[in-house]
Amino acid sequence: MSEQRNPERIRALFDQLFAELPDFPESEVEKVRGVLVGGEFLIAIENLTTQLYEFDIPIGTEARVTLAELSRITGLAPRYTAVLGL
């Protein structure tokens, strides 16, 4: 099964990323999780990166690695991570 077709792997990476972003508001985590429930992984990562930018959340090294992997797996357009300096 390819990574793009492995929802459990993608959800696990989102959970890992949430743990690596302690300053990301819980209300926003819940919004992203709501999108994940529907299997809309690309929309979820787009929303998450937009909120990281808008809230000016610090992104540590581990979170950057996880975010890069999620971006690759979901096919996120580079413009979303470029604004974060990734």
C-alpha positions in Angstrom: 0.0 0.0 0.0 1.4 3.4 -1.0 1.8 6.0 1.7 -0.8 8.2 0.0 -3.3 5.3 0.4 -2.4 4.6 4.0 -4.8 6.7 6.2 -3.5 5.1 9.4 0.1 6.3 8.7 -1.1 9.8 7.7 -3.2 10.1 10.9 -0.3 8.9 13.0 1.9 11.5 11.5 -0.7 14.2 12.2 -0.8 13.0 15.9 3.0 13.1 16.0 3.0 16.6 14.6 0.4 17.8 17.1 2.6 16.5 19.9 5.6 18.3 18.4 3.7 21.6 18.3 2.8 22.4 21.9 1.9 26.0 21.1 -0.6 25.1 18.5 -4.1 25.9 20.0 -6.1 22.9 21.0 -9.2 24.4 19.3 -7.2 24.4 16.0 -6.1 20.8 16.6 -9.7 19.8 17.0 -10.6 21.5 13.7 -7.9 19.7 11.9 -8.9 16.4 13.5 -12.4 17.0 12.3 -11.2 17.2 8.7 -9.1 14.1 9.2 -12.1 12.1 10.2 -13.5 12.7 6.8 -10.3 11.5 5.2 -9.5 14.9 3.7 -5.8 14.7 4.3 -4.8 17.4 1.9 -7.3 19.9 3.2 -6.2 19.1 6.8 -2.5 19.8 6.0 -3.5 23.0 4.1 -5.5 24.2 7.1 -2.8 23.3 9.6 0.0 25.0 7.7 -2.2 28.1 7.2 -3.0 28.2 10.9 0.7 27.7 11.8 1.5 30.8 9.7 -1.5 32.9 11.0 -0.8 32.1 14.7 3.0 32.5 14.1 3.6 29.2 15.9 7.2 28.2 16.4 8.1 25.1 14.5 11.0 23.0 16.0 13.3 20.7 14.1 11.3 17.5 14.8 8.0 19.2 13.7 9.7 20.4 10.5 10.7 16.9 9.6 7.2 15.5 10.3 5.6 18.4 8.5 7.9 17.8 5.5 7.0 14.1 5.4 3.2 14.9 5.7 3.6 17.5 2.9 5.3 15.0 0.6 2.8 12.2 1.3 -0.3 14.4 0.9 1.0 16.3 -2.1 0.8 19.7 -0.4 1.6 22.6 -2.8 5.0 24.1 -1.9 3.5 27.5 -1.3 2.0 26.3 2.0 5.3 25.4 3.5 7.3 28.2 1.8 5.6 30.8 4.0 6.7 28.8 7.0 10.3 28.9 5.8 10.4 25.2 5.1 
